[in-house]
Amino acid sequence: MCGILCYLGKRQALPILLEGLRKLEYRGYDSSGLALAENGKVFCQRAVGKIQALENSLAGVQWKGSSGIAHTRWATHGKPSEANAHPHADCRERIFVIHNGIIENFQSLKKTLLERGHQFRSETDSEVLVHLIEEHYQGDLVEAVRDALGLVEGTYGIGVLSAENPQEIVVARKGSPLILGIGEDEIFAASDVSALVSHTKEVIYLQDEDVAVIHPGGYELSNLHSDSILRQTQKVDWDVAAAEKQGFSHFMLKEIFEQPEAVENAMRGRLIEEEGISKLGGLNGVHDEFLEMERLIILSMGTSYYAALLGRYIIETCTDIAVEVDLASEFRYRKLNMKEGTTVLAISQSGETADTLAAVQEAKRKGALVLGLVNVVGSSIARETDAGVYNHAGPEIGVASTKAFISQLTILYLMTLALARHQQMSLSEGQAFIAGLKLIPDKIRRILDSTSKIEAIARRYHGYKNFLYLGRKFNYPIALEGALKLKEISYIHAEGYAAGEMKHGPIALIDKNFPSVCLAPRDSAYEKMVSNIQEVKARNGPVLCIGTEGDTELQKICDDFIEVPATDEILQPLLMVVPLQLLAYYIARENGCEIDQPRNLAKSVTVE
């Protein structure tokens, strides 16, 4: 959730840290702060609110130190306040700590530290870390950090700076992402590569219980037991421009417009048209087990969960495989029956979602083959799973996921094709499936060419306080996703329902002030959707329909109509979701909402 950044090199640290915090702000924006070492002292500044508030508080400051740590916070323990902002200092204000994660046993640790005379200034769980380090400090900072972390239960990604040795920063991780950036005569550490790519593309993804000491000569890696370790340096495969708005007013809008490329990138090199098959290189090591699975459990959270729901529909439609979908946060509470032939697929944009990672670990304990579908190379889930597939969607900065979702869907279609061709799907059917998929990017571009109409519709609907989203079959998960998008960025109450459920309760809500967004393409559920629309209209409910272009009959019974190009029924969700994303975006913009950084949310949920 929170964003952390450390720098040690020859340049002035202050502008580098502020620039990095701006890149990390989507991870949390309740408060922020930084600490810089200069001339044997550590200067610390914190502020409530977004990074701009911190920058304003630093106006006129001339700190020239070349080492420092910085943090942007998403509150877990303690309300947003300057006292609860990071960095936290020890009693003598000589040691400073930034932390991403949750210390689960902080109450008992704090009680012990208070009894030993330590003075706490915040309500946070994180502050116990700096006092634990102070308690164990005997002149060796890294040993004090190891001793402190040995007492901690929970998750952490930390950076530690001491006035005693300002040319040394200690970082460590367990359950929260942390990446070293290797520059020329300078070292970085951050919770996301977006803060690093403007300075270096050479990175090391730290693993759980790794400890790194950063100093002018480079870095040293070890574990909590003081054993030296080696980690491979990797190269980031996207550039700075990918993490910039490039003329768009918001990252979310930019990422919606990047979706044709996201679909193309997900398919690139993975389709063999003459054979009517897909080939996913990341699954080569488990190829036979993947194709022979009898049962699939898909684990995910949030938007990824709705991708998983659609995955169930399309895999069960095309194969004989039984598919279950679980919220990762609830998976561990069930009595699991991992019979032979069971495969688990974890879906996560960041690859760091705490609940999904914990569910992956539980599935592995039960002996299942565990696969991953993630966007971030080197992420925890990518390392923890037996094999997997990368989205290659590039960085997604907007908190509300768009292009990562459509990329996840695309890869689920590719997985379905691989499994189906191994079963009953014929060569010609496989070739037709591929042909339909390859037309999707240009059809999305056609939808994006009609944004002005969706923008006008948003102006008519932005004043409503409640929405109902209805869909059937393949478009039921898309209705759920459309409602989530509206909730996330406009703060308008919206509920997604299977249209057949409407008469079992939700229809009681319908009146002239409660619009319904109905997904009604020309498919096998079309007639039933039209009946549902008529039921809403009979109760004076406004209806906005998303339907197939040229459907004049549907237009007649709707108050407003957004058309999408025709495609195979099973592929319709790839098109139907785009107008819903745009509708949510334009409604939020009309209402003056913080679209890229909606309240109370953060991009990567790294705490449970």
C-alpha positions as CSV (number, residue, x, y, z in Angstrom):
1,M,0.0,0.0,0.0
2,C,2.5,2.7,1.2
3,G,5.3,3.8,-1.1
4,I,8.9,3.9,0.2
5,L,12.1,5.2,-1.5
6,C,15.7,5.4,-0.4
7,Y,18.6,7.0,-2.1
8,L,22.4,7.0,-1.5
9,G,24.8,8.5,-4.1
10,K,26.7,11.6,-5.1
11,R,23.7,13.8,-6.1
12,Q,21.5,15.8,-3.8
13,A,18.9,13.5,-2.4
14,L,16.0,15.9,-1.9
15,P,14.9,16.4,-5.5
16,I,15.4,12.7,-6.2
17,L,13.2,11.7,-3.3
18,L,10.5,14.2,-4.1
19,E,10.4,13.1,-7.7
20,G,10.2,9.4,-6.6
21,L,7.4,10.1,-4.1
22,R,5.3,11.7,-6.9
23,K,5.8,8.5,-8.9
24,L,4.7,6.4,-5.9
25,E,1.8,8.5,-4.8
26,Y,-0.7,6.2,-6.2
27,R,0.3,3.7,-3.5
28,G,-0.9,6.0,-0.8
29,Y,-1.6,9.7,-0.3
30,D,-2.8,10.3,3.2
31,S,0.5,11.8,4.3
32,S,4.2,11.8,3.3
33,G,7.6,12.6,4.7
34,L,11.3,12.2,4.2
35,A,14.6,12.3,6.2
36,L,18.0,13.4,4.8
37,A,21.4,13.0,6.3
38,E,23.8,16.0,6.1
39,N,26.9,16.9,8.2
40,G,26.3,14.3,10.8
41,K,22.6,15.3,11.3
42,V,19.4,13.9,10.0
43,F,16.7,16.4,8.9
44,C,13.1,15.2,8.9
45,Q,10.0,16.8,7.4
46,R,6.5,15.4,7.3
47,A,3.1,16.6,6.1
48,V,-0.5,15.6,5.9
49,G,-2.1,15.1,2.5
50,K,-0.7,14.6,-0.9
51,I,3.0,15.0,-1.9
52,Q,2.3,18.6,-2.9
53,A,1.8,19.4,0.8
54,L,5.2,18.0,1.6
55,E,6.8,20.0,-1.2
56,N,5.1,23.2,0.0
57,S,6.4,22.6,3.5
58,L,9.9,22.3,2.1
59,A,9.8,25.6,0.2
60,G,13.1,27.4,0.8
61,V,14.9,24.4,2.3
62,Q,18.4,24.0,1.1
63,W,19.3,20.5,2.3
64,K,22.2,19.2,0.3
65,G,22.7,15.7,1.7
66,S,23.2,12.8,-0.6
67,S,21.5,10.1,1.3
68,G,17.9,9.9,2.4
69,I,14.6,8.0,2.8
70,A,11.1,9.0,1.9
71,H,7.6,7.6,2.4
72,T,4.0,8.2,1.2
73,R,1.4,6.7,3.5
74,W,-1.9,4.8,3.2
75,A,-3.2,4.7,6.8
76,T,-3.7,1.3,8.5
77,H,-3.1,2.1,12.2
78,G,-3.7,5.7,13.2
79,K,-5.5,8.4,11.3
80,P,-3.7,10.6,8.7
81,S,-1.8,13.1,10.8
82,E,1.7,14.6,10.9
83,A,2.5,12.5,14.0
84,N,1.5,9.3,12.2
85,A,3.4,10.2,9.0
86,H,6.7,8.5,8.3
87,P,9.7,8.6,8.8
88,H,9.4,7.7,12.5
89,A,12.3,8.6,14.8
90,D,13.8,6.9,17.9
91,C,13.8,8.7,21.3
92,R,17.0,10.6,20.5
93,E,16.0,11.3,16.9
94,R,19.1,9.7,15.6
95,I,17.6,6.7,13.8
96,F,14.8,7.1,11.3
97,V,12.5,4.4,9.8
98,I,10.0,4.2,6.9
99,H,7.8,1.1,6.7
100,N,5.2,-0.5,4.4
101,G,3.3,-3.4,5.9
102,I,1.6,-4.3,9.2
103,I,3.3,-5.3,12.5
104,E,0.8,-7.7,13.9
105,N,2.3,-8.0,17.4
106,F,3.0,-4.3,17.8
107,Q,0.8,-3.9,20.9
108,S,2.9,-6.4,23.0
109,L,6.1,-5.0,21.6
110,K,5.0,-1.4,22.4
111,K,4.1,-2.4,25.9
112,T,7.5,-3.9,26.5
113,L,9.3,-0.8,25.0
114,L,7.2,1.6,27.1
115,E,8.2,-0.3,30.2
116,R,11.8,0.1,29.2
117,G,11.4,3.9,29.0
118,H,10.8,4.4,25.2
119,Q,8.6,7.4,24.3
120,F,6.1,7.0,21.5
121,R,4.8,9.9,19.5
122,S,2.3,8.2,17.1
123,E,-0.6,5.8,17.0
124,T,1.0,3.6,14.3
125,D,2.3,0.1,14.5
126,S,5.3,1.1,12.5
127,E,6.9,3.2,15.2
128,V,7.7,0.1,17.3
129,L,10.3,-0.8,14.6
130,V,12.5,2.3,15.2
131,H,12.3,1.8,19.0
132,L,13.2,-1.9,18.6
133,I,16.2,-0.9,16.5
134,E,17.2,1.7,19.0
135,E,16.9,-0.9,21.8
136,H,19.3,-3.2,20.0
137,Y,21.7,-0.6,18.5
138,Q,25.3,-1.1,19.7
139,G,27.1,0.7,16.9
140,D,26.2,-1.8,14.1
141,L,22.9,-0.6,12.4
142,V,22.4,-3.7,10.3
143,E,22.7,-6.0,13.3
144,A,20.3,-3.9,15.2
145,V,17.8,-4.1,12.3
146,R,18.2,-7.9,12.1
147,D,17.7,-8.3,15.9
148,A,14.6,-6.0,15.8
149,L,13.0,-7.8,12.8
150,G,13.6,-11.2,14.6
151,L,11.0,-10.0,17.1
152,V,8.4,-8.9,14.6
153,E,5.3,-10.7,13.4
154,G,3.8,-9.4,10.3
155,T,4.9,-7.8,7.0
156,Y,7.4,-5.1,6.2
157,G,9.3,-3.3,3.6
158,I,11.6,-0.9,5.5
159,G,14.3,1.7,5.0
160,V,16.5,2.8,8.0
161,L,18.8,5.8,8.2
162,S,21.0,6.7,11.1
163,A,22.8,10.0,11.9
164,E,25.7,7.9,13.3
165,N,26.5,6.6,9.8
166,P,24.7,8.7,7.2
167,Q,26.5,6.9,4.3
168,E,24.7,3.7,5.0
169,I,21.0,2.8,4.6
170,V,19.6,-0.6,5.6
171,V,16.6,-2.0,3.8
172,A,14.7,-5.2,4.4
173,R,11.5,-6.9,3.3
174,K,9.0,-9.6,4.2
175,G,5.7,-9.7,2.5
176,S,5.9,-6.2,1.1
177,P,7.7,-5.4,-2.1
178,L,11.1,-3.8,-2.2
179,I,13.4,-3.4,-5.2
180,L,17.0,-2.2,-5.4
181,G,17.9,0.1,-8.3
182,I,21.6,-0.1,-9.3
183,G,22.8,3.2,-10.8
184,E,26.2,4.6,-11.6
185,D,27.8,5.5,-8.3
186,E,24.4,5.5,-6.7
187,I,21.9,3.0,-5.2
188,F,18.1,3.2,-4.8
189,A,15.5,1.2,-3.0
190,A,11.8,1.5,-3.7
191,S,8.6,-0.4,-3.4
192,D,7.9,0.0,-7.1
193,V,10.1,0.3,-10.2
194,S,8.1,3.4,-11.3
195,A,10.2,5.4,-8.9
196,L,13.5,4.0,-10.4
197,V,13.2,3.9,-14.2
198,S,14.1,7.6,-14.7
199,H,17.4,6.8,-13.0
200,T,18.2,3.2,-13.8
201,K,16.8,0.1,-15.4
202,E,19.1,-2.3,-13.5
203,V,17.1,-3.7,-10.6
204,I,17.2,-6.5,-8.0
205,Y,13.9,-7.8,-6.6
206,L,14.5,-8.5,-3.0
207,Q,12.8,-11.6,-1.5
208,D,11.3,-12.3,1.9
209,E,13.8,-11.9,4.8
210,D,16.4,-10.3,2.6
211,V,18.4,-7.5,4.2
212,A,20.4,-5.1,2.1
213,V,23.0,-2.5,3.2
214,I,23.4,0.4,0.8
215,H,26.7,2.3,0.9
216,P,28.8,4.5,-1.4
217,G,30.6,1.4,-2.8
218,G,27.4,-0.4,-3.7
219,Y,25.4,-2.8,-1.7
220,E,25.6,-6.0,0.4
221,L,22.8,-8.6,0.5
222,S,22.2,-11.1,3.4
223,N,19.3,-12.7,5.3
224,L,18.1,-12.3,8.8
225,H,20.6,-14.9,9.9
226,S,23.6,-12.9,8.6
227,D,24.2,-15.3,5.7
228,S,25.4,-13.6,2.5
229,I,23.2,-14.1,-0.5
230,L,23.2,-13.4,-4.2
231,R,20.2,-12.0,-6.2
232,Q,20.2,-11.7,-10.0
233,T,20.1,-8.2,-11.5
234,Q,17.3,-7.8,-14.0
235,K,16.5,-5.1,-16.6
236,V,13.2,-3.2,-16.5
237,D,11.6,-3.6,-20.0
238,W,9.6,-0.3,-20.1
239,D,10.7,3.2,-20.2
240,V,9.9,6.5,-18.4
241,A,7.3,7.5,-20.9
242,A,5.2,4.5,-20.0
243,A,4.7,5.9,-16.5
244,E,3.8,9.4,-17.7
245,K,0.4,10.9,-18.7
246,Q,1.7,11.8,-22.2
247,G,-0.9,14.5,-22.7
248,F,-3.9,12.8,-21.2
249,S,-5.7,14.5,-18.3
250,H,-5.5,11.4,-16.1
251,F,-3.6,8.1,-16.1
252,M,-6.9,6.3,-16.1
253,L,-7.9,7.8,-19.4
254,K,-4.5,7.1,-20.9
255,E,-4.7,3.5,-19.8
256,I,-8.2,3.1,-21.2
257,F,-6.8,4.3,-24.6
258,E,-3.9,1.9,-24.2
259,Q,-6.2,-1.2,-24.2
260,P,-5.9,-2.1,-27.9
261,E,-2.1,-2.4,-27.4
262,A,-2.6,-4.2,-24.1
263,V,-4.7,-6.9,-25.9
264,E,-2.1,-7.0,-28.7
265,N,0.8,-7.3,-26.2
266,A,-1.0,-10.1,-24.4
267,M,-1.4,-12.1,-27.6
268,R,2.0,-11.3,-29.2
269,G,4.1,-14.4,-29.9
270,R,1.5,-16.6,-28.2
271,L,-0.8,-17.6,-31.1
272,I,0.0,-20.2,-33.8
273,E,-2.7,-19.6,-36.3
274,E,-2.1,-22.4,-38.7
275,E,-2.5,-24.9,-35.8
276,G,-5.3,-23.0,-34.2
277,I,-3.6,-23.1,-30.8
278,S,-2.0,-20.8,-28.2
279,K,1.4,-21.3,-26.7
280,L,2.2,-19.7,-23.4
281,G,5.9,-20.0,-22.8
282,G,5.7,-19.4,-19.1
283,L,3.8,-22.7,-18.7
284,N,6.3,-24.8,-20.6
285,G,7.7,-26.3,-17.4
286,V,4.3,-27.6,-16.4
287,H,2.8,-28.1,-19.9
288,D,1.4,-31.6,-19.5
289,E,0.0,-30.9,-16.0
290,F,-1.7,-27.8,-17.2
291,L,-3.3,-29.5,-20.2
292,E,-4.4,-32.6,-18.1
293,M,-5.9,-30.7,-15.2
294,E,-9.4,-31.8,-14.2
295,R,-10.2,-29.0,-11.8
296,L,-9.2,-25.4,-11.7
297,I,-9.5,-23.0,-8.8
298,I,-9.0,-19.3,-9.6
299,L,-8.0,-17.0,-6.8
300,S,-8.0,-13.2,-7.0
301,M,-9.4,-10.0,-5.4
302,G,-11.2,-6.9,-6.7
303,T,-11.2,-6.3,-10.4
304,S,-9.0,-9.4,-10.9
305,Y,-11.8,-11.4,-9.2
306,Y,-14.2,-10.3,-11.9
307,A,-11.7,-11.4,-14.6
308,A,-11.6,-14.8,-12.8
309,L,-15.4,-15.0,-12.9
310,L,-15.4,-14.5,-16.7
311,G,-12.6,-17.0,-16.9
312,R,-14.8,-19.6,-15.3
313,Y,-17.6,-19.0,-17.9
314,I,-15.3,-19.2,-20.9
315,I,-13.2,-22.2,-19.7
316,E,-16.3,-24.2,-18.7
317,T,-18.0,-23.3,-22.0
318,C,-15.1,-24.6,-24.1
319,T,-13.7,-27.5,-22.0
320,D,-14.8,-30.2,-19.6
321,I,-12.8,-28.7,-16.7
322,A,-14.7,-27.9,-13.5
323,V,-13.8,-24.3,-12.5
324,E,-14.2,-22.7,-9.1
325,V,-13.5,-19.0,-8.3
326,D,-12.6,-17.9,-4.8
327,L,-11.9,-14.5,-3.2
328,A,-8.4,-15.1,-2.1
329,S,-9.1,-13.5,1.3
330,E,-11.7,-16.2,2.0
331,F,-9.8,-19.2,0.5
332,R,-7.8,-20.0,3.6
333,Y,-10.9,-20.2,5.8
334,R,-12.3,-23.1,3.8
335,K,-11.6,-26.8,4.3
336,L,-9.6,-27.4,1.2
337,N,-9.8,-30.6,-0.8
338,M,-6.9,-30.5,-3.3
339,K,-7.5,-33.8,-5.2
340,E,-5.1,-35.0,-7.8
341,G,-5.5,-33.0,-11.0
342,T,-6.3,-29.8,-9.2
343,T,-4.6,-26.6,-10.5
344,V,-4.8,-23.2,-8.8
345,L,-4.4,-20.0,-10.8
346,A,-3.7,-16.7,-8.9
347,I,-4.5,-13.5,-10.7
348,S,-3.0,-10.2,-9.5
349,Q,-2.0,-7.1,-11.4
350,S,0.8,-6.1,-9.0
351,G,1.8,-9.7,-8.0
352,E,1.9,-8.4,-4.5
353,T,-1.7,-8.6,-3.3
354,A,-1.4,-9.8,0.2
355,D,-4.5,-12.0,0.4
356,T,-3.7,-13.6,-3.0
357,L,-0.1,-14.3,-2.0
358,A,-1.2,-15.9,1.3
359,A,-3.8,-18.0,-0.7
360,V,-1.0,-19.1,-3.1
361,Q,1.1,-20.2,-0.2
362,E,-1.8,-22.2,1.3
363,A,-2.5,-23.9,-2.0
364,K,1.1,-24.9,-2.3
365,R,1.0,-26.4,1.2
366,K,-1.9,-28.5,0.1
367,G,0.1,-29.9,-2.9
368,A,-1.7,-28.1,-5.8
369,L,0.0,-27.0,-9.0
370,V,-0.1,-23.2,-8.6
371,L,0.1,-20.9,-11.6
372,G,0.2,-17.1,-11.7
373,L,-1.2,-14.4,-14.0
374,V,0.5,-11.1,-13.0
375,N,1.7,-7.9,-14.7
376,V,4.7,-7.1,-12.6
377,V,7.9,-9.0,-13.4
378,G,9.7,-10.3,-10.4
379,S,6.8,-9.8,-8.1
380,S,6.2,-12.0,-5.0
381,I,3.4,-14.1,-6.7
382,A,5.5,-14.5,-9.8
383,R,8.2,-16.0,-7.7
384,E,6.0,-18.0,-5.4
385,T,4.0,-19.9,-8.1
386,D,5.2,-23.0,-9.9
387,A,4.8,-21.3,-13.3
388,G,2.8,-18.5,-14.9
389,V,2.1,-15.9,-17.5
390,Y,2.9,-12.2,-17.6
391,N,0.5,-9.6,-18.9
392,H,3.1,-7.4,-20.5
393,A,0.6,-4.6,-20.2
394,G,3.2,-2.1,-18.9
395,P,2.9,0.0,-15.8
396,E,-0.7,0.8,-14.7
397,I,-0.6,3.9,-12.5
398,G,-4.3,4.7,-12.2
399,V,-5.7,3.1,-9.0
400,A,-8.8,1.9,-10.9
401,S,-7.6,-1.0,-13.1
402,T,-8.5,-0.9,-16.8
403,K,-5.8,-2.1,-19.2
404,A,-4.6,-4.8,-16.7
405,F,-8.1,-6.1,-16.5
406,I,-8.5,-6.4,-20.3
407,S,-5.1,-8.0,-20.5
408,Q,-6.0,-10.5,-17.9
409,L,-9.2,-11.4,-19.9
410,T,-7.1,-11.8,-23.0
411,I,-4.7,-14.2,-21.4
412,L,-7.6,-16.2,-19.9
413,Y,-8.9,-16.5,-23.5
414,L,-5.5,-17.8,-24.5
415,M,-5.5,-20.3,-21.7
416,T,-9.0,-21.4,-22.7
417,L,-7.8,-22.0,-26.3
418,A,-4.9,-24.1,-25.2
419,L,-7.1,-26.3,-23.0
420,A,-9.9,-26.5,-25.5
421,R,-7.7,-27.5,-28.4
422,H,-6.3,-30.3,-26.2
423,Q,-9.9,-31.5,-25.7
424,Q,-12.7,-31.3,-28.2
425,M,-12.2,-28.0,-30.0
426,S,-11.4,-28.7,-33.7
427,L,-8.7,-27.1,-35.8
428,S,-11.2,-24.9,-37.7
429,E,-12.8,-23.8,-34.4
430,G,-9.4,-22.9,-33.0
431,Q,-8.5,-20.9,-36.1
432,A,-11.9,-19.1,-35.9
433,F,-11.3,-18.3,-32.2
434,I,-7.9,-16.8,-33.0
435,A,-9.4,-14.8,-35.9
436,G,-12.0,-13.3,-33.6
437,L,-9.4,-12.4,-31.0
438,K,-7.1,-10.7,-33.5
439,L,-10.0,-8.4,-34.5
440,I,-10.6,-7.2,-31.0
441,P,-7.9,-4.4,-30.8
442,D,-9.3,-2.5,-33.8
443,K,-12.8,-2.9,-32.5
444,I,-11.8,-1.4,-29.2
445,R,-10.3,1.5,-31.2
446,R,-13.6,2.0,-32.8
447,I,-15.3,2.3,-29.4
448,L,-12.6,4.8,-28.3
449,D,-13.4,6.9,-31.4
450,S,-16.9,7.5,-30.0
451,T,-15.9,8.8,-26.5
452,S,-17.7,12.1,-27.2
453,K,-21.1,10.4,-27.1
454,I,-20.2,8.6,-23.9
455,E,-19.0,11.9,-22.4
456,A,-22.4,13.5,-23.3
457,I,-24.3,10.6,-21.7
458,A,-22.2,11.0,-18.5
459,R,-23.2,14.6,-18.3
460,R,-26.9,13.4,-18.2
461,Y,-26.3,10.7,-15.5
462,H,-23.6,12.2,-13.2
463,G,-26.2,13.6,-10.8
464,Y,-27.8,10.2,-9.9
465,K,-26.8,8.8,-6.5
466,N,-27.4,5.1,-7.2
467,F,-27.0,2.8,-10.2
468,L,-27.9,-0.8,-11.0
469,Y,-25.7,-2.7,-13.5
470,L,-27.3,-5.8,-15.1
471,G,-25.8,-8.5,-17.3
472,R,-26.2,-12.2,-18.1
473,K,-23.9,-15.1,-18.9
474,F,-20.5,-13.7,-20.2
475,N,-21.5,-10.2,-19.4
476,Y,-22.5,-10.7,-15.8
477,P,-18.9,-10.4,-14.5
478,I,-18.6,-7.3,-16.7
479,A,-21.7,-5.8,-15.0
480,L,-19.9,-6.3,-11.7
481,E,-16.8,-4.7,-13.0
482,G,-18.7,-1.7,-14.4
483,A,-20.4,-1.1,-11.0
484,L,-17.0,-1.3,-9.2
485,K,-15.4,1.2,-11.6
486,L,-18.2,3.7,-10.8
487,K,-17.9,3.2,-7.1
488,E,-14.1,3.4,-7.1
489,I,-13.7,6.7,-8.8
490,S,-17.0,8.6,-8.5
491,Y,-18.1,7.5,-5.0
492,I,-21.5,6.8,-6.3
493,H,-23.3,3.7,-5.0
494,A,-23.6,1.1,-7.7
495,E,-24.4,-2.6,-7.6
496,G,-23.8,-5.2,-10.3
497,Y,-26.2,-8.1,-10.6
498,A,-27.0,-11.1,-12.7
499,A,-30.1,-9.8,-14.5
500,G,-32.1,-12.9,-13.5
501,E,-31.6,-11.9,-9.9
502,M,-33.3,-8.5,-10.3
503,K,-36.7,-9.8,-9.5
504,H,-35.4,-11.4,-6.3
505,G,-34.9,-8.1,-4.5
506,P,-33.1,-5.3,-6.4
507,I,-36.2,-4.4,-8.4
508,A,-37.6,-2.9,-5.2
509,L,-35.1,-0.1,-5.6
510,I,-36.1,0.9,-9.1
511,D,-37.8,4.3,-9.6
512,K,-37.2,7.4,-11.7
513,N,-34.1,8.3,-9.7
514,F,-32.4,4.9,-9.9
515,P,-30.9,4.2,-13.4
516,S,-30.0,0.8,-14.7
517,V,-27.0,0.2,-17.0
518,C,-28.0,-2.9,-19.0
519,L,-25.5,-5.0,-21.0
520,A,-27.6,-6.4,-23.9
521,P,-25.5,-7.4,-26.9
522,R,-27.1,-9.6,-29.6
523,D,-26.3,-13.0,-28.0
524,S,-28.0,-16.1,-26.6
525,A,-29.3,-14.2,-23.6
526,Y,-30.5,-11.2,-25.6
527,E,-34.3,-11.9,-25.4
528,K,-34.1,-12.4,-21.6
529,M,-32.1,-9.1,-21.2
530,V,-34.8,-7.3,-23.2
531,S,-37.4,-8.6,-20.8
532,N,-35.4,-7.3,-17.9
533,I,-35.1,-3.9,-19.5
534,Q,-38.8,-3.8,-20.0
535,E,-39.3,-4.6,-16.3
536,V,-37.2,-1.7,-15.4
537,K,-38.9,0.6,-17.8
538,A,-42.3,-0.4,-16.4
539,R,-41.2,1.0,-13.1
540,N,-40.1,4.3,-14.5
541,G,-36.4,3.5,-14.1
542,P,-34.0,5.2,-16.6
543,V,-32.2,2.7,-18.8
544,L,-28.8,3.1,-20.4
545,C,-28.1,0.1,-22.7
546,I,-24.8,-1.2,-24.0
547,G,-25.6,-3.1,-27.1
548,T,-24.5,-4.3,-30.6
549,E,-24.1,-1.6,-33.2
550,G,-27.1,-1.3,-35.5
551,D,-29.6,-2.7,-32.9
552,T,-32.4,-0.3,-33.6
553,E,-35.0,-2.4,-31.6
554,L,-32.9,-2.1,-28.4
555,Q,-32.5,1.7,-29.0
556,K,-36.2,2.1,-29.0
557,I,-36.7,0.8,-25.5
558,C,-33.7,2.5,-23.9
559,D,-33.3,6.1,-22.8
560,D,-29.7,6.1,-23.9
561,F,-27.7,3.6,-26.0
562,I,-24.0,3.0,-26.5
563,E,-23.1,0.7,-29.3
564,V,-20.2,-1.7,-29.6
565,P,-19.0,-3.6,-32.7
566,A,-20.4,-7.1,-33.2
567,T,-18.1,-10.0,-32.3
568,D,-18.4,-13.7,-31.3
569,E,-20.5,-14.1,-28.2
570,I,-17.8,-15.5,-26.1
571,L,-15.5,-12.5,-26.9
572,Q,-18.1,-9.8,-26.2
573,P,-16.8,-8.9,-22.7
574,L,-13.6,-7.6,-24.2
575,L,-15.6,-4.9,-25.9
576,M,-18.5,-4.4,-23.5
577,V,-16.2,-3.3,-20.6
578,V,-14.7,-0.4,-22.5
579,P,-17.8,1.9,-22.5
580,L,-18.3,1.1,-18.8
581,Q,-14.8,2.3,-18.0
582,L,-15.3,5.5,-20.0
583,L,-18.7,6.1,-18.4
584,A,-17.3,5.8,-14.9
585,Y,-14.4,8.1,-15.9
586,Y,-16.5,10.8,-17.4
587,I,-19.1,10.7,-14.5
588,A,-16.2,11.0,-12.0
589,R,-14.7,13.9,-14.0
590,E,-18.1,15.7,-14.1
591,N,-18.3,15.4,-10.3
592,G,-14.8,16.7,-9.8
593,C,-13.4,13.5,-8.2
594,E,-9.8,12.6,-7.8
595,I,-9.8,10.0,-10.6
596,D,-6.3,8.6,-10.4
597,Q,-6.1,8.7,-6.6
598,P,-9.6,8.0,-5.3
599,R,-10.1,8.5,-1.5
600,N,-9.3,5.6,0.8
601,L,-7.8,3.5,-2.0
602,A,-4.3,2.5,-3.0
603,K,-3.1,0.7,-6.1
604,S,-1.3,-2.3,-4.6
605,V,-3.0,-3.9,-1.6
606,T,0.0,-5.3,0.3
607,V,-1.7,-5.7,3.7
608,E,-4.5,-8.1,4.6
